[in-house]
C-alpha cells in the first residue's frame, strides 16, 4: 500500500512544532490495527524557537519562516521523508467566533427541500453576520448548528423534507485577514505549500476529546505561552471559540517578580526544577494559583456569556504547555465548578519520535486531519489517534526485554 504522508504545523508564540504522519506503513504488527485498515503512524516530529510572533499573531513572516523551516527540517530528518505540503493551524488573539441565522424560501413548487436550498440557507446565515464583526477579518471555518423548517427545529439534514421556509443557524470562526496573509507567507517562504488551514483549538479537539465528551458538553482549554484558547462543544459540534491574551508566560513573569529571580530561573522553577535559589514553597504555590485563577475566571466569564456556566457535564479538559503545572486541574474545578482533567498525554515512542506532552496536541491534530479523506468532518480523529498511539506502543514493545 502506498504511503499517504501528512504534515501538521503549529505556529505558537514560543515554538513552531511540525509533526509528520503516514497511513499504510507495513512495519506495524498485524494485531495492532483492524485487518485491512491502515492506521496513522507518527514518523517524526520537530520543533524550533519561534521568531516574529506575538500572542499567536505573526508580525514578521520572514522571521517566522525560518522557524517553520527549522521545525519541518527537524521532523523530516527523523521521519526520513520531506513534506512539501502541510495542514497549518490558525491561532492567536485575532481568532474569534460568532453565531448567525439566515433563512430562504424553499425553491420547489412541491415544497420539497433540496441540497441547494440547504446550501443557500447556510449562505444566508453567513450574510447575516454583522459587518462590524467581519471588519478586517476573514471567515476560516463554518458549520450549521441547527436547521428550522417553518420555525420548527429538525434534528438532522432538511434535504427531502417539505416546508415553505428554511432557516439555518451557523457557527463561524474568523481571524484577522492580515494574520492569515502573514501565516500563508511564512509557511510558503519555508517551501511548504499550505494544503488547508484549521483553527488550532478545533484541530486539538480531534485528538484530545472523545465524541462522548463533545456530545455531552465540554470546554477544551489550551494554555499556551502568551494566549489561552478555548473551544466549547455540545451535541458533537463547536458552539463557541475564544482566545484570551494571557498564558503560561504570565505565570513565569509573576514568579520572577514575586521571588525576585531572573526570568530563565523563574521558568525552570515553574516547571518544577530545583535551582540554587531558596524560597518558601507556599509562596510559589500562591503565585502560580493566583495567575491560574485569573485565567479560569476569564474562561468562567465567557461560559456565563454563552449560557454554559456550570452546565457542561464533561467539564473542562486542559491541554497545551501550561497544562503541566501542578494542581492546575484542582484550581480549574474550583473556579469553573466543573469536572476537570488534563488531556491524555500524547506519549508515542517508535524508536524515532517521542511526544511526551499535550503541548503537541495541535500539531498532532493537524497532521491527523491531513490524512482524512475529502469530506470527513472535524469530529473525526479521536479513535484514529488512539489507534495510532496504541499501535506504535505495541510496535515498540517488541524490542523491550
N, C-alpha and C positions, 0 to 999 in steps of 0.2 A: 504494500500500500504506500502510495506517495505521501511524503510528509506535507502537512499543511502548517506553515510557520506563522506565528503571530507575535508581535512585539507590542507591549504596553509601555507608555512613557508618562510618568507622573512628575510634573514640574512643580516642586514645592518651593517654599521660601528658603529653606535651609539646604535641601539636597534635591537633585534630579535622580529619579530611580527608573531604570529600564529593566524589563523582565521579558524573556523570550520563552515561548511555549510552542509545542507542536502536537499534532494529532498523528496517530498511526505508527508510532515507533515500535519496532518488533522486540526491543530489548527487555520488555517487561514480562514477568511470568504470566502464563495463561490464566491462572486462577485469580489474578488481581482484579481483572475487569470482567465485564459481561462478554460472553462469546461473540466475536464478530463486531464488537462495539469499541471503536478506538477511544482511548481516554487521553485527556490533555496531560502532557508531561512538561515539567519545567526543565528547560535546557540550560538556562543561565540567567544570572541577574547581575546588575552592576549599578553603582551609584557614584555621583560626583557632587562636590560642593557647588551650590547654586550661586550665580552672579547675575546682577541686573534685575532681581525680583524683590518686590516689597509687598508684604501681606498678600502674596499669591499673584500680584499684578506685575506683569512683565513690563519693565520700564526701558530696558536696554536689550533689544533682541539679539544684537551681535554678541553681547557678553553671555547671554543665556544659551546661545547656540553652542558655545564652547563647552558648557557643562553638559548639554544634551549629547554632543558628540562623544565626550569622555565617558558618560554613563553607558551609552549604547556600545561603545568600543569595549568597555569592561565586560558587559554582558555577552557580547559576541565572542570575546576571547574564551570565555568559559564554555559557551554553547557550541563553538566550532562552526557557527553559521552567522553571516552578517545580514541583518534585516534591511530591507530597502523601503519598507512601509511600516506604519505604526498606527495604533489607536491611541489617541492623546487625550489626557484628562484636562478639563477646564475647571479651574478653581479660582479662589481669590475673593476679595471683598466686593468685586463688581457682580458676583453671582447672586441672583435673587429669583423668586418665583411669584406667580400670580395665578389666580383662577378667574376665568371669564366664561360667560354664557352667550350663545347666539342661536338663532332659530331661522328656519326656512319653511316655505310652503312646499309640501310634497308634490313632486312634478307629475306623476302619472295620474291619468283620469280615473283609474280604478282605485286610487289612494294607496297602492302598494309601494312601500319604501324600498328604494334601490340603493346599491352601494354608492352611486353617485350622489344621492340625496344625503347619505351619511357623511360623505366627504365634504359636501357643501356646507352642512351644518357645522362641521369642525372648522371649516374656513371662516364661517360666520362668527364662531366663538373667538377666533384669533383677531378678527376685525373689531371685536368688541373690547379689546384691551385698550385701556386709556392711553392716549398719546403721551401723557406725562411719564408713564411707566417705561415706554419704549424710547424715550429721548436718548440718543447716543448709545442705544442698546441694540442687541440682536437676539432673536429667539433661537435657542440652540436645542431645545427639546420640548416636545408636547405630547400629551396623551389625554384621551377622553376619560373623564371621571364618571360621567352619567349621561344617559340619553333620556329624554322625555318625549312621549307621543301624546299630543293634545293635552299637555300639562301633567300627564301621569308617568311616573318613573318606570323604567323597564330594567330588568336585571342583566341584560346581555345585549347583543347586537340587534339593532332595529330592522335590519335588512330582511325583507319578506313579510314584515308586519304591515298593518294598514293604519292610516291616520291622515289628518289634514295638515298637521303642523309637527315638525320635528325640531327638537331643541337639543343642543349639545353643551354640556358644561365641561370645560377642558382645563388642564393644568399645564402651565408654561414655565420654562426656565429660560432666563435671559442672562447675557453677560455684556459688559461694555464692548462696543464694536471695535474700539482701538485695541483693547486687550486681545480680542480674537485675532486681529490682524497681526499684532506683535507675536502672538503664540505661533501662528502659521509661519511667519517669517523666521522665527527662531528655529523651529524644527526643520523647515526646508533648507535653511542655511547649513544645517548639520547633515545635509544629503539624505534626509529621510522624508519620504512622501507621506502626507497625512491621509490615512485611509478614512478615518472618521474622528470626530471629536465627541466626547461624552462628558457631562457634568461629573466631576470627580466623586461627589457623595453618592451618586447613583451607581457608578462603577464599583465603588467599595461595597455597596449593599449586596451586590451579586455574590460576593464571597464571604460576607460576614453575617448575613441574615438568612434565616430559613423562610420558606414560604409560609409556614405556620405563624411565625412572628409577624410577617408583613400582613397577613390576613387579619390577625387579632388586633394589631395596632402597636407600633414600635417607633422609637426615635433612635436613629444612629447618629452618634456624636463623634466626629473626627477631630481630635485635638492636635493641631499642627504646631509649628514653631511660632507663627505670628497670627494665625487665624484658627477659629473653631467653626467647622461647618456641620450643620445638622440636616438630616433628611427624615421626614415623618411619613410613615406608611400606614395605610388602612386598606382592608379588602384587597391586599396584594398590589396596590398601586401607590405611588408617591402622591401625597396631598400637600406637602409644604417643604420648602428648602430655604435655608438662610445661612449666611456667613457672618460671623462676628469678628471684629478687628482686635482679637486678643488670643493669646496662645501660650504654649509652654515657655516661650522666651520671656514672657512677663513674669513667670514664676522664677526663672533664673535671675532676672533683674531684682525682684523682691528679695531673694536670698542674698544677693550681693550687697544690697543696701542694708538689710536687716542684720547681717553678720559682719558687714564691713570687710568683705573679701573680694578678690578680683573676679571678674565675670567667668573666666575659664575655670577657676576653682568652684565658683557657685554652680556651674553646670555639672561638674563632677559630683558635688555634694548632692545636688538634686537627683542624680541618678544612683545615689547610694554608695558612691566611692568613699574610701577613707583617705582623708587628706591630713596635712600637718597642722591644720587649724583645729583647736578645740572649742566647742560651743555646746550649750545645753540642747539636747535632742528635742526637748519640749518646745523650745523657741523655734527650731527649724520646722517642726510639725505645724506650729501655729502659723508660721509664714506661708507655708505651702497650702494649708487648709483655707486660709483667708482668701488667697487668689483663686483657688479652685471653686470656692463657694461663690465668689463673684461671677465666675464663668457659668456655673449652674443656675445662678439667678437670672442671667441673660437668657438661658435656654428656657427656664420656667416662665419668664415674661412672654416669650414667643409662643409657648404652648398655651398660655392664657389667651393670647391674642387670637389664636385659631380655634379656641374652644376645646383644647385637648389636655388641659392641666389635670394631672392625676387620673387620666382616663385612657391610658394606653396599657392594656393588660400585659403585653410583652416587655414593657418597661423601656429602659434606655440601655443601649449597647455602646460601649466605649471602644474607640479604635484610634489609630494614629500614634505618633511617638509619645505624646503626652499621657496616653492611657496607661503607661507603665508605672506611673507614680504610685507610691504606697498609699493604701486606704482610699484611693480615688473612687472606687465603687461604693464604699460606705458613705462618703460625702455626697455622692450623686443620689443615693437612696434618700438621705435626709433632706436634701434641698428640693428634689423633684417629687418626692412622695411616690416613687415608682420602684419596681424591681430594677436592679442594675447589675450589669456584669461586664467584664472586659471581653472583647471579641476573642474567639478561639485563636490561639497562636497559629500563624500560617507556617509552622515549622516543617520544612521539607529538606530532606537530605538525599542526594543521589550520587554522592561521591564527587560531585562538581559544585553544586549550588547549595547554599544554606539560606533559608529565610526564617529568621528566628522571632520576628515580632510583627505585630499588627500594623506597623508603620508602612508595610508593603501592601496593605490591602487594596489601595487604589491601583497600583501598577499591576498587581495580580488580577484584579477585576477587569482592567482594561485589556490585558493580554487574553484573558479567558473569553471576553466578548469578541475579540478578533477572530476566534475560532468558530463562532456561531455562523450558521447558515443565514443567508439573507432572509429577513422577515421574522427571525426569532426575537423575542422581546427581552427587555431588561430584567424581567423577573427570572429569566434563566440564570443558572450559574452555581447555586449552592451545591446541588447534587454532583454536578460535574467537577466542581472544585474539590469537594470532599473525596471523590474518587481519585482525583489526581494526587491528593495528599496521601491517601491510603496506599495507592499503587506504588508510588515512589518509596514510601516507607517499607513496603513489603520487599521491593527490589533490593533496597539497601540492607535489609536483614539477612539476605543470603550470604553476606560477607562478614557477619558477626560470628564470634566463636560460640 
